[in-house]
Amino acid sequence: MPERSLQAYYPELARIGAETRMEAGGILWHEGDRGDTVALLLEGTLEVVHEPPDGEEVVLRTLEQGAVVGELAGTDGRARSATVRATTPCRLLTIPAPDFRLLLRRRPDILEELYWLQVERVRSLTRQVSKTHQRAITDPLTRLYNFGFFRERLAIEVDRAAQTGDLVSLVIFDIDHFKKYNDTNGHEEGNVALTSVSEIIKSTGRRGDIIARYGGEEFVALLYGATRQEAEALGETVRQTVEGTSFAGGPSQPGGRVTISAGVATFPWDAQSDEALVKAADDNLYKAEEGGRNRVVASAAEEAAAGATSHFS
């Protein structure tokens, strides 16, 4: 959506500004330059760019005819917060910053318009950051959290539980004989199966649980405050639901249906750290697969922390 325009105020701005032209690729100013002018774009297209000292540049926004740029640095006298360059030949009205500040004192309606321009930009940037962050922590196929986000949250939750005396349970799932499913039915049907299983796990978990794609055909549920029995119950519900679901390639699988195995572990009963907790759950998943698959295995260790609070409901 185009930004609000200050072109309606061109007569007032023209009295204190001067027209200039730029060729495509020209730099209006660099990030960090002194904010001594404000520019109104009369023709052409500009882009506002952040240039980090290490890493690739980021295009923050594109400006079209009628857009104003540099007004913040022009009003507070500070350094430019971004680089501005022309992507097409441009015609601009450049206004000395001191004259621009005097105009704003005389014309509060222009100042109000600038305020709404900033509101639009902040809202747009917030949406962009939100989308970028979501993409960074989400598995593109299943729309579950990805492995990196899961590991970060696991470390945080285990640290929190260590301080509060709460429990943290993990359930790691693996679709049984998934390579055979893919080889027999093709990767497209395999992706459908992955998506369907991910939806089953997500809909079975509680609101606030971290459900992630662990890798390949494996998934993990991070259940803060859940006992081992509660985590095992969730795993069993998922197992039964998957077993009872009709998949297109199910008849070609061993037993004539798609099934899933799961391993369960709980902090601090089965492990004393986040990494050890993952290993304990993974070991139990291995036992489930070695024991014939289509089953859920949890540790049988003594629950020394039986008094820990459960938040599972």
C-alpha positions as CSV (number, residue, x, y, z in Angstrom):
1,M,0.0,0.0,0.0
2,P,1.5,3.4,-1.0
3,E,2.5,5.7,1.9
4,R,0.6,8.9,2.7
5,S,1.8,11.8,0.5
6,L,2.9,15.3,1.3
7,Q,2.6,16.3,-2.3
8,A,-0.5,18.3,-1.4
9,Y,1.8,20.6,0.5
10,Y,4.1,21.2,-2.4
11,P,3.4,25.0,-2.7
12,E,4.5,25.6,0.9
13,L,7.5,23.3,0.6
14,A,8.5,24.7,-2.8
15,R,8.9,28.1,-1.3
16,I,11.7,26.9,1.0
17,G,13.2,24.1,-1.2
18,A,15.0,23.6,-4.5
19,E,14.5,21.0,-7.1
20,T,17.3,18.5,-7.8
21,R,17.6,15.4,-10.0
22,M,19.3,12.0,-9.4
23,E,20.2,9.2,-11.8
24,A,19.2,5.6,-11.1
25,G,21.7,4.2,-8.5
26,G,22.5,7.6,-7.1
27,I,22.8,8.1,-3.3
28,L,20.7,10.8,-1.7
29,W,22.6,10.2,1.6
30,H,24.3,7.4,3.5
31,E,23.3,6.0,6.9
32,G,25.1,8.1,9.5
33,D,25.3,11.2,7.4
34,R,24.3,14.5,9.0
35,G,20.5,15.2,8.8
36,D,20.8,18.7,7.2
37,T,18.1,18.3,4.5
38,V,14.6,16.9,4.0
39,A,13.5,15.6,0.6
40,L,10.1,15.4,-1.1
41,L,10.0,12.9,-4.0
42,L,8.4,14.5,-7.0
43,E,9.1,11.8,-9.7
44,G,10.7,8.4,-9.7
45,T,11.4,5.8,-7.0
46,L,13.7,5.7,-4.0
47,E,14.5,2.9,-1.6
48,V,15.5,3.2,2.0
49,V,18.3,0.7,2.9
50,H,19.9,-0.4,6.2
51,E,23.6,-1.2,5.7
52,P,24.9,-3.3,8.6
53,P,28.7,-3.3,9.2
54,D,28.7,-7.0,8.7
55,G,26.1,-8.8,6.6
56,E,23.9,-8.0,3.7
57,E,22.0,-4.8,3.3
58,V,18.3,-4.7,4.0
59,V,15.8,-2.8,2.0
60,L,13.4,-1.3,4.5
61,R,10.9,0.3,2.2
62,T,10.3,1.7,-1.3
63,L,9.2,5.3,-1.8
64,E,7.1,6.6,-4.7
65,Q,6.0,10.0,-5.9
66,G,4.8,12.3,-3.1
67,A,6.7,10.6,-0.3
68,V,8.9,12.6,2.1
69,V,12.2,11.2,3.4
70,G,14.7,12.4,6.0
71,E,12.2,14.3,8.0
72,L,13.1,12.7,11.4
73,A,16.8,13.5,11.0
74,G,15.8,16.9,9.7
75,T,13.7,17.7,12.8
76,D,16.0,16.5,15.5
77,G,19.4,17.2,13.8
78,R,20.7,13.7,14.4
79,A,22.5,11.3,11.9
80,R,20.6,9.5,9.2
81,S,19.2,6.2,10.3
82,A,19.3,4.6,6.8
83,T,20.8,5.1,3.3
84,V,18.5,6.4,0.6
85,R,19.2,5.8,-3.1
86,A,17.4,6.1,-6.4
87,T,16.2,3.0,-8.2
88,T,15.0,5.1,-11.1
89,P,15.8,8.6,-12.3
90,C,14.3,10.9,-9.7
91,R,13.2,14.5,-9.4
92,L,13.2,15.8,-5.8
93,L,12.6,18.9,-3.8
94,T,15.3,19.3,-1.1
95,I,14.6,21.5,1.9
96,P,17.2,22.7,4.4
97,A,16.5,21.2,7.8
98,P,16.3,24.6,9.7
99,D,13.8,25.9,7.2
100,F,11.8,22.7,7.5
101,R,11.6,23.0,11.2
102,L,10.4,26.6,11.0
103,L,7.7,25.5,8.6
104,L,6.4,22.9,10.9
105,R,6.1,25.4,13.7
106,R,3.9,27.6,11.5
107,R,2.0,24.7,9.9
108,P,0.8,22.1,12.5
109,D,-1.3,20.4,9.9
110,I,1.9,19.3,8.1
111,L,3.3,18.1,11.4
112,E,0.2,16.1,11.9
113,E,0.5,14.5,8.4
114,L,4.2,13.6,9.2
115,Y,3.0,11.9,12.4
116,W,0.6,9.7,10.5
117,L,3.3,8.9,8.0
118,Q,5.4,7.6,10.9
119,V,2.5,5.6,12.3
120,E,2.0,3.9,8.9
121,R,5.8,3.1,8.7
122,V,5.9,1.6,12.2
123,R,2.9,-0.5,11.5
124,S,4.3,-1.7,8.2
125,L,7.7,-2.5,9.7
126,T,6.0,-4.3,12.6
127,R,4.1,-6.5,10.2
128,Q,7.3,-7.2,8.2
129,V,9.3,-8.1,11.3
130,S,6.5,-10.4,12.6
131,K,6.4,-12.2,9.2
132,T,10.2,-12.6,9.1
133,H,10.3,-13.9,12.7
134,Q,7.5,-16.4,12.0
135,R,9.3,-17.7,8.9
136,A,12.5,-18.0,10.9
137,I,11.0,-20.2,13.6
138,T,8.6,-22.2,11.5
139,D,9.0,-25.4,9.5
140,P,7.7,-24.5,5.9
141,L,6.0,-27.8,5.2
142,T,4.1,-28.5,8.5
143,R,3.8,-25.0,9.8
144,L,5.0,-26.3,13.2
145,Y,7.9,-24.7,15.0
146,N,11.3,-25.8,13.7
147,F,14.1,-27.6,15.5
148,G,16.1,-24.5,16.3
149,F,13.2,-22.8,18.0
150,F,12.4,-25.9,19.9
151,R,15.9,-26.2,21.3
152,E,16.0,-22.6,22.3
153,R,12.6,-22.9,24.1
154,L,13.6,-26.2,25.7
155,A,16.7,-24.6,27.3
156,I,14.6,-21.7,28.6
157,E,11.9,-24.0,30.0
158,V,14.3,-26.4,31.7
159,D,16.1,-23.5,33.3
160,R,12.8,-22.0,34.5
161,A,11.7,-25.4,35.9
162,A,15.0,-25.9,37.7
163,Q,14.3,-22.6,39.6
164,T,10.6,-23.2,40.3
165,G,10.5,-26.9,40.9
166,D,8.1,-27.5,38.0
167,L,8.3,-30.4,35.5
168,V,9.1,-30.4,31.9
169,S,8.1,-33.4,29.7
170,L,9.1,-34.3,26.2
171,V,7.4,-36.6,23.7
172,I,9.4,-37.4,20.6
173,F,7.4,-39.1,17.8
174,D,8.6,-41.0,14.7
175,I,6.4,-42.1,11.9
176,D,7.0,-45.9,11.5
177,H,8.5,-47.2,8.2
178,F,8.3,-43.7,6.7
179,K,11.0,-44.4,4.1
180,K,8.9,-47.2,2.8
181,Y,5.9,-45.0,2.7
182,N,7.8,-42.4,0.6
183,D,9.4,-45.0,-1.7
184,T,6.0,-46.6,-2.4
185,N,3.8,-43.6,-2.6
186,G,6.1,-40.8,-3.6
187,H,7.3,-37.7,-1.8
188,E,4.2,-35.7,-2.5
189,E,2.0,-38.3,-0.6
190,G,4.8,-38.4,2.0
191,N,4.5,-34.7,2.5
192,V,0.7,-35.1,2.9
193,A,1.3,-37.7,5.6
194,L,3.8,-35.5,7.4
195,T,1.3,-32.6,7.4
196,S,-1.6,-34.8,8.6
197,V,0.5,-36.3,11.5
198,S,1.7,-32.8,12.5
199,E,-2.0,-31.6,12.6
200,I,-2.9,-34.6,14.8
201,I,-0.1,-33.8,17.3
202,K,-0.9,-30.1,17.3
203,S,-4.6,-30.6,17.9
204,T,-3.9,-33.2,20.7
205,G,-1.5,-30.9,22.6
206,R,-2.6,-28.2,25.0
207,R,-2.6,-24.5,24.2
208,G,0.8,-23.2,24.9
209,D,2.7,-26.5,24.2
210,I,5.6,-26.3,21.9
211,I,5.0,-28.7,19.0
212,A,7.9,-28.8,16.6
213,R,9.2,-30.8,13.6
214,Y,12.2,-32.5,15.1
215,G,13.6,-33.5,11.7
216,G,12.5,-35.7,8.7
217,E,9.6,-37.7,9.9
218,E,10.2,-37.0,13.6
219,F,8.2,-34.5,15.8
220,V,8.5,-33.4,19.4
221,A,6.1,-32.0,22.0
222,L,7.5,-29.9,24.8
223,L,5.0,-29.9,27.7
224,Y,5.8,-27.5,30.5
225,G,4.4,-28.7,33.9
226,A,3.3,-32.1,32.6
227,T,4.1,-35.3,34.5
228,R,5.5,-38.3,32.8
229,Q,2.1,-40.0,33.0
230,E,0.4,-37.0,31.4
231,A,3.0,-36.8,28.6
232,E,2.6,-40.6,28.1
233,A,-1.2,-40.1,27.8
234,L,-0.7,-37.4,25.2
235,G,1.6,-39.7,23.3
236,E,-0.8,-42.6,23.4
237,T,-3.7,-40.4,22.2
238,V,-1.6,-39.3,19.2
239,R,-0.6,-42.9,18.6
240,Q,-4.2,-44.1,18.6
241,T,-5.4,-41.2,16.4
242,V,-2.7,-41.8,13.8
243,E,-3.4,-45.5,13.8
244,G,-7.1,-44.8,13.3
245,T,-6.6,-42.3,10.5
246,S,-7.0,-43.3,6.9
247,F,-3.9,-42.3,4.8
248,A,-3.8,-42.7,1.1
249,G,-0.7,-44.9,1.3
250,G,-1.7,-46.7,4.5
251,P,-2.6,-50.1,2.9
252,S,1.0,-50.4,1.6
253,Q,2.5,-50.1,5.0
254,P,3.3,-53.0,7.4
255,G,0.1,-53.9,9.1
256,G,-1.9,-52.1,6.4
257,R,-1.9,-48.7,8.1
258,V,0.3,-45.7,9.1
259,T,1.5,-45.9,12.7
260,I,3.7,-43.8,14.9
261,S,6.1,-44.6,17.8
262,A,7.0,-42.2,20.7
263,G,9.5,-41.8,23.5
264,V,8.7,-39.9,26.7
265,A,11.0,-38.3,29.3
266,T,10.5,-35.8,32.1
267,F,12.7,-33.3,33.8
268,P,14.0,-33.7,36.5
269,W,12.9,-37.3,37.0
270,D,14.7,-38.7,33.9
271,A,17.3,-36.1,33.2
272,Q,19.0,-33.1,34.8
273,S,19.5,-30.9,31.8
274,D,17.9,-30.0,28.5
275,E,20.3,-32.1,26.4
276,A,20.0,-35.1,28.7
277,L,16.2,-34.8,28.5
278,V,16.3,-35.0,24.8
279,K,18.6,-38.0,25.0
280,A,16.3,-39.8,27.5
281,A,13.2,-39.2,25.3
282,D,15.2,-40.3,22.2
283,D,16.4,-43.5,24.0
284,N,12.8,-44.4,24.8
285,L,11.8,-43.8,21.2
286,Y,14.5,-46.2,20.2
287,K,13.1,-48.7,22.7
288,A,9.6,-48.3,21.2
289,E,10.9,-49.0,17.7
290,E,13.0,-51.9,18.9
291,G,9.9,-53.3,20.7
292,G,7.9,-53.5,17.6
293,R,6.8,-49.9,16.8
294,N,3.3,-48.4,17.1
295,R,3.8,-47.9,20.8
296,V,4.8,-45.3,23.4
297,V,7.6,-45.9,25.9
298,A,8.3,-43.9,29.0
299,S,11.0,-44.3,31.7
300,A,10.2,-46.5,34.6
301,A,12.6,-44.7,37.0
302,E,11.5,-43.8,40.5
303,E,9.8,-40.4,40.5
304,A,11.9,-38.7,43.1
305,A,10.3,-35.4,42.5
306,A,6.8,-36.6,42.9
307,G,5.8,-33.4,44.7
308,A,6.5,-31.2,41.7
309,T,3.6,-29.2,40.5
310,S,1.6,-30.4,37.4
311,H,-0.1,-27.8,35.1
312,F,-1.5,-30.3,32.6
313,S,-5.2,-30.1,32.1
